Amino acid sequence: MKDNANRLELKEKNKESVKVMVIAEDHHQRMAFSDTVRSFGLILVGCMSQEQLRRKSELIDPAIDIWLIDSDYDDNIVAATTGSKAAAILIGFSQAPYLNEAWQYAKWQRKLKRKLAHTLALPTLIDVPVQKNENKDREWQYVVFLGASMGGPSAIKEFLDNLSPMLPVCLLLAHHFNNAMIGTLPRVLNRHNDWPCHIITSSQRLRAGQCLIAPIDRQIVCDSTGRVILLEQEWVGEYKPAIGQILKNTSDVYGSELINIIFSGMGNDGSQYLDLIQDNHSQLWVQDPSLSACPSQPQAIIDSGYCDFIGSPADLAKKLTDYISERAVTASLS
């Protein structure tokens, strides 16, 4: 702990103005810290490894209230924390469960919240519930992830033209596209149908009856509360956005409540983690390669042996409608 003056000053602050810096070596651990700190309503100044801290030390905001350090407390970190006006430096944390382990993950979040509340004498943290999946308009029951590349816009538009926006689904689209032209994609997709399509420009919640489009220049990640979080990092690898990366993340988080559909496209992006997707019981469907402007992407999914359904865009829309109806009947009977 720093001196009591800093602690008292922090106690007088509004929770929304408390600045937190996270240092952790494990990527998954950083994601969990980032999700949790933001869900408390605190300001996350940065979430990085020691090496990233070393490279960006001169850019770090000196007015940091709390350091959460899940790394070796070396000279670099000592120098960084000494130069800050922190009220608390907390070191050492248990490994966060994965987001699809909802109960264990929420327990980990509550433990961190209690630690912060106790250490900083901020009982209001305890009163703030971890955000839940709430939709001000309509509740969604399924996330439908759409992946496409060359030839994708016309196929996805046909899919949307045949899909009711009143279904309890939210759509998340990752399309390999020119960054200068992606702004035209929403107008192309929602012409003559009632699906609002928006490019993700800030962290937000998935909503029933809407199609959110992944940006080209920044990564996104979904969390267990139904949020899409926009990150500062660029996509890694040849394909932007990275369909395989988003597909794995959404599968880990939503499991059997996720339907993945891969449309026309070039290459094999999306086929990297299919064994893990099967373990999470997510559905995996593709556009018929013979009806695709570019068949290689859906064909790569079929060749993996994990594909659950093949059809035209209209067939895929009907399959999704029937699938949701069948599961609703099964749930009512059980």
N, C-alpha and C positions, 0 to 999 in steps of 0.2 A: 504493500500500500504506500501511496505517497502521503504527504503531510495532510493534517486534518483540514487545513484551510481549503485545499483543493476538493476534499470530500464534501465539505460544507457548501462550497460553491456549486458542486455538481447537484447536491440535494435541492438547491434552489432552482435548478434549470427545469424547463419543460422537457418532458420525456422525448418529444419530437426533435429537440435540439442536441441531444446527447450523441457524441461522435464516437464510433467504435472502429478500431483497427484489428483485423484478424491476420495472424501469421500461422500457417499450417502447411505441412509438406505434402499431405495426401490430397489429391484433387477432390475426391468424394467428400472428405472432411471439410474442405473449403466450401463446397457447395452447401453442405448442411449448416455450417456457421452462417453463411450468407443468407440462406433461407430463414434461419431462426432469428437472427438479429433484425432483419427487415420485418418479420412478423411481429416483433415486439414494438415496432414503431420507432426504433432507434435509427440513427444515420450511420450507414456503413461507409466509412471513408475508403477502405481498401480491404481486399481479401487476397492474400498472396503468399508465396513461399519465401524462404529466406533469400534465395537467389534473386527473386523478383524485387524484394525489398532492397537488396544490395544495389541493384541496377537503378532503382527509382528513388533512392533515399533522398535526393535533393528535391524531389517533387512531392514528398509526403507532407500533408497538412500538419503543422506543429501543434495545433490546438486539438489534440486527441484526448478524449475523456477516459476511455477504457481501451486497454490492450488485452486481447485474448490470444495467448501464445501456445500453440500446440506443436512446438518445435524445440530444438536445443536452444538454450538461453545463452547464445554466444556473444562475442564482443560487438558484432554488428547490431544485434538486437539491443544490447545494453546501451550502445551509443544512440540508437534511434529513440528508445524509451526515455533516456535521460534528457534528451532535448525536447521532450513533449511536456505538456502540463497535465499529464494524466492523473486522475484521481485513483485509478486502480490498474494494476498489472496482474492478470490472472494467468497462471501457467499450468499446463497439463490437463488433458480432458480425455474422457473415454471415447472410444471409436463410435461414431454415429452409425446407426443402422441405415440400411438403404430405404429410399422413399416408399417403395412398395410394401415395406414392413411397417404399415401405418401405426399400429399400436406401439411398437417398440420405438419408432421414430418420434411419436408424440411424447412418450415418456422421457426420451433423451432431451427433447426441447424443454419440457417442464423442469427437468433437473438443472439445466443451464439457467433457466429463468429464475429458479429459486436461489441459485448460487449468486447471480447478479443482484437480486433483490436483497439478499442477506448481506452481502459484502458492501453494497453501496447504500444501504439503508433507504432503499427505494421500494416500499411496499406496494406502490401502485403497479409495479411490474406484475405482481402476482394476480392483480385484478384483471389484467388484460388477457383474454382467452386466446389460445392459438387459433389462427383463422381457420374457418371451416369452409367447405365447399358450398357457398351460398350464391344464388343467382337471383337478382332483383326482378327478372322478367319471368323466366321459366326454368325449372330444374332440368339439367341434362343428366342422362343416365349413361351415355356412351360417348367416348371420344373417337372420332373417325379421322385417322391420319391419311392424307393423300400425298403421294409422291409422284413426281413427273419430271420430264425433261423435254427433249425435242418432240414436237407433235402433241404435247400435253394440253395446251389451252383448249383446243377444240374438243378433246376427249373429256376433259373435266367439265367444260360447259355443258356438254350433252348429259353428263352424269347429274349435274345440278338441275338442269331443265326437267329431269325426270324424278327428282327427289323433293319431297315436301319439306319446307322449312319448319313445319309444325312438329316434326319428329323430335324426340328427346335426345338429340345429338348435337354436338358442337364439332365443327370441322377445323382441322389444322392442316394447311397446305404448305409443302416444301417443293418449290419448282426451280430447277436450274434455269436461270434467266439472266439477261443482260441487266446490270445494275441501273443503267441509264434508262431502261425501258420498263422496269418492273412496275412503275407507277401506272402504266396502262393496263396491267393485268386485271385489277378489280373491275374495270369497265367492260372488259372483254367477257369476264366470267358471269357477271350478274345481268347481262343484257337479256331481256325477255324472261327472267325468272325472279323470284322473290328472295334470293339469298344475298344478304348484305356481305360484301367481301372487303376486307380491310388489310392493309399491310401493317405488320406489328412495328410500331415506332416507340412504344413504351411498355413497361411491365403491366400486365392486365390479367383479367380473369377470362377463362373460356366461358362462352355463353351459348346457350341453346339457340339454334336457328341462325348462327353466324359462322362465317368462314374467315379464319385468320390466316394471313399469308406470311410465312417466315421471311425476314429480310435477307438480303444478299450479303451485306457488309458486316453484320454482327450476329453472334450466336444467340440462340434462345434455349431455354430449358424449362420443362414443366415440373411443377412440384405437386405434392400430395394434397394440397388444398385447392387445386384447380386453377392455379395461376400459371401464366406464361411469363417467365422472367427474361427480360432483355439484358444480355451481358455486354460488357465492354470489349470482349475478345472477338477477333475475327475468326471465321471458320478456318479449320485446319484441313489441308488436303486439296485435292484437285477440284472437287465438286463444292459449289456454294449455292444455296445452303446444303449441308451434308445430310442427305436423306437417311443414310444408315445410322448416323449419330442421333438424329431426332427419333428415329424409329426405336432404337434401343432405349433411349431415355423414357419415351412415352410408354413403352412396354413394361419397363421396370416399375413405373409409377402406377399405371392404370390396369395392368394385367388383363383379366378376362373382360374388362369393360372397354377394351380397345379393339377397334377394327382398322387394320392397315390395308390400304388399296394402292397398288402401284400401277400407274398408267404408262402410256407411250413414253419412250425415252431411250437415249443412247448410253451405253455403258452398263455397269452392274451396281451402281450406288444403291444401297438398300438391302443388299444380299450378304452383308458382312457378319451380321449377328443373329442369323435366323434360328440357330439352335437355342440361343438364350430366349428368343421371343416365344418359341414353342414351350419352353419351361414356364413362362409366365402365362400361358394359355390365351395369348392374344390371337385374334383372327388375322389371316393373311390372304388377301385376294388380289387378283391381277386382271388387267385388261387383256383380252385375247390378243396375242401377238399378231395373228393374221389380220386383225382389224386395227392395228396400231400403225401410225405413220413411221415410227421407229420401234421395232420389236425387241431390241436387245435387252432393255431393262426389265420388262415383264418376263421375257424368256429366261433371264438369269434367275428370277424367283421360282419359276416353274421347274427349272433344271435342278434347283436345290432339293426338291422333293418335299418341301414344306407348304406348298400352296394349297389353300383350302377351297378356292373357287376361282373359275376362269369365265369371263364373259365380256360382252360389249359394255360400253358405258351405261346404256339403258338397262342392261341385264344386272349390272352391279348395283344400280339404284334400286331396282326391284328386289334383288337379293337382300340388300340392307334393310329395306322396309319389312320384308317377310321375316328376316332374322330377328329383328326387334319385336315383332308381333309374336313370334314363336316363343321367345324367351319370356315375354310378359305372360303368356298363357302358362308356361311351365312354372313360373314363379307363383302364379295365383293358385295353381293346383297343389303346390308343395306347401 
